[in-house]
Amino acid sequence: MTFDSIISFITKLLDVLLVWGAFYYILKNLRRNVKMVLLFKGILIIIGLKVISDWLNLVTIGYILDYIITWGPLALIVIFQPEIRNVLEYLGRSQLLGRHKILTVDERERVVYEITNAMDYLKKSRIGALIVLERDNSLNDYIEKSKKIYADISSDLLISIFFPNNPLHDGGVIIQGDKITSAGAVFPTSDNMKISKRLGTRHRAALGISETGDCIALVVSEETGRLSVAMNGELNYNLTIDDIKLILLEELRPKKSILMEDQDEGDASDENN
């Protein structure tokens, strides 16, 4: 095998991997967008009709489908321009180096304690709240349009932000690491038709921001005091404080914590030997 043939093989393999990677990314994020799911189904239906028309030699329907297939991509770009823009924004918000700050065990427990303590008070007082925790995908676009705070996280501060008649209580709070970065943030509302009509703007905003990235959105209902968590385009409704605590402790766990723990155990066993 010559050097040129090896290079050619590597190039073709890379080409195939890039195509499969693009398809995997599209399919992975397709379920988060209702409109894109409907678009995908429509494309499959058109392809199916085209195959059937060619097989049965249906001239008229085949002629129409040829026009749709020829000019369809241009029409889709115009019609679904907002969705395409959202995908590009999602790519732009991705942080190659991960979170702004990887929390230690003590920091993670303190953050979870302060958040759940505030949510418990807000729940009992029937005060609405929307708290969004940034993870790998940046929320800087929403931070820039909100009121900057950059304060250490505390339950008292969270409660005061959402207290009635506070100018910032209608918007959402954004948390980066162990800091409250901003308040009064406005998030896109979800277009998911499966959402109950009884849920208000906060729940739709929580679901909407979770559909555009990997953040964690926490909601306290003003009407019922019930707690909810939105992640990856899914809304978990009517949770307990313990449920919230367990979810946050698990989701805020560093990605390499398991490897670090295994390494520590290995070092400990070496010392014992």
N, C-alpha and C positions, 0 to 999 in steps of 0.2 A: 504493500500500500504506500503510495507516494505522498509527499507532503501536501501537494495540491488537492489530492482526493480527501485527505483528512480535513483540510480547511473547508472544502466544499461540504463534507458531511456535517461538520460543526455548524456551518452557516445554515444549512437546511434544517438541522435540529433546532437551532435557535429560532428560526422563522416559525416552525410549528409550535414551539413552546410559547412564543409571544402571542400567536393566534389563540391557542387554548387558554392562555392566561387572560386574554381579553374577554373571551366567552365566559370563563369562570367568574370574572369580576362582574360582568353584566348580569349573569344568572343569579349570582349571590345577592346583588342589590336590587334585583328586579321586583322582588316581593315587597319591598318597602314603599313602592310607588304604585298606587292603584291605577293611575292613567297609563303607566308603562306596561302594566300587566294586561290591560285592555288592548293596548297597541300590539303587544306581542301575540295575543290571541287573534286579533284581526289579521295580522300578517300570516299566521298559520292557516287561517280560513282561506285567504286569497290564494296561497300556495296550493292548498288542497283543491280548490275550485279549478285552478289552472291545470293541475295534473288530470283531474276528471274530464275537463273540456278537451284536452289533447287526446285523452284515451278514447272518448266517445265522439271525437271529431265535431265538437260543437263550435261552429264557425263564429257565430255572433258573440256568444259569451267569451270565447277565446280572444276575439278582436278587442272587446272591451277590457278584458283582463290584461292584455298586452299594453294598452294605454295606461292602465293603473300602475302596472309594474314599472313602466318607463318613466312616468312622471310622479309616481308615488313618493320616492325619496325626497324630492324637492318639496312636495306638499307637506310631508312629515316634518321637515326641518322648520317650515314656517309655522305649522300648527303646534308643534311640541317644542317651540323655542324656549319657553320657561323651564321645561324639564331638562333639556340639553344644557342650559345654563346652570341649573342646579347640580348636574353631574360634574361639570367643569369646576364649579365652586367647591364641591366636595373634594375633588382631587387637589385643589389649591389649599384647602384647609388641612390636608393630611400632613402630619409632622413626621419626617423621616426618622427623627431621633426619639419619637415617642412622647411621653408626657413632659410638661414643663418641669415637673419635679416628681420624683419617685418617693413616696412617703415611707418613712420607717414604720415599724410596728407601733411604736408609741404615738407617732404623729397620726397614723391612720385611725387608731382607737380614739384619739382626742377629737379628730374631725368628726367621726361617726357619733361620738357622744354629744358634741355640741349641736350637730344637726338634728339628731333624734330628740334631744332635750327640747330644742326649739319647736320641733314639729309636734311633740306631745302637748306643749303649752298651747300652740296654735289650734290643735285639734280640740282640746277641751274648751277653748274660748271661741270656737267657731270663727276663726280668722283665716281667710284664704291666703294661700302662699304658693309660689312656684320657685323652686330652687333647682338650678342646673349645674351639674358637676362636669367639668371638662375632663376628657381623657386624651386619647391620641389625636383626635381631630380638633383643630383650633377653633375657638369661638370668637376670635378677634374681631370679625366683622360685626358681631352683635355687641361686643364690648365697646367698640368705637362709637356706637350710636346710643350708648347708655351712659348713666352717671358713674364715673370712676370713683372707687372707694379705696381699694388696696389696703385692707385692714386684716388683722389677725381674725380668724374665724372664732365667733363666740355665739352662744345661744341668745344672749341678751341683745346683741347687735341684730341678729336675724329677726328676733321678735319685734324690735323697734322699727325695722324697715317695713315690715308687713302690718304694723299696727294701723288701724283705721285712721283716715285723715292724713296719714303721712303721704307726702307728694309722690313717693316712690312705691307705694304699696300695690299699685295696680300692675306693675311690670314684674319681671323675673330677676332673681339674683343669680349671678354667675360666680362659681367657685373654681379657682385654679389651685390645685395642690391643697395647702392649708390656709389659703388667703381668700377673703371675699373680694373679688376683683371689681365688680360693678353691680349696680342695682337699677331697676327701672328698664330692664332690657325687654325688647319686643321680639318675639319669635314667630315664625310662620306657623299658621294653623294647618292641621292635617285635613286632607280631602278624602280620607278614608270613610266610605259610606257605611261601614260596619259599626262605626262608633255610635253608641247610644245617644239619642237626641236629648236625653236628660243631662248629659255631661256638658259643662259650660266651656267658656273660652280658655280657661287655664288648662283644662285637660286636653283640649284640642291643640293648644300651643305646645304642651309637653310632648304629645305624640308627634306633632309636626317637627320639632327640633330633633327628636330621637330618630326620625326617618331620614334626616340629612347627615347624620354622623353617628358617633359611638358614645355620645354623652349619656349621663344618667339624669333624668328629669323627675323631680319629686314634687308632688302636688298635695296640698291640703285644701279640701273642699270648704268653701265658705258657707254653703247651705247645710251640709250634713256633717262636716268635720271629718269625713272619711279620708284615708290616706291612699295615695296611688303612686306607682313608679312606672315610668315609660323608658324602655330601652329597646334599641334595634327595631323600632317601628311597632312595638307591642306595648299595650297598656295593661298593667296589673292593678286591678281596682279593689278598694276596700281591704287594705292590708292593716296589720297591727304594727305597733312600734317595734316589736321584736322581729317581725318580718322585714321591716325596713332596715333594722340594724344588721341582720344577717346578710341581706342583699348587698349593703354597702361594704361590709367587711370583706365579702367575697369578691365583689367587682373592683374594689380599690386595691386589691392585693397585687403587689408587683409581679410582673410576668415571669421574672427569673427567680422568684422566691423559692420555688420547689428545688431548682438546681442549687441554690445557695444553701438550703437546708440539707440537701443530700451531701453537699461538700462539707458542711459543718459536721454532719454525722460521721463522714469518712475521716475527717481530721481527729474527731473525738476518739474514734476506734483505734486510730494509729497511736494516739497518746496513751490509750489504755494498754496497748500491746507493748 
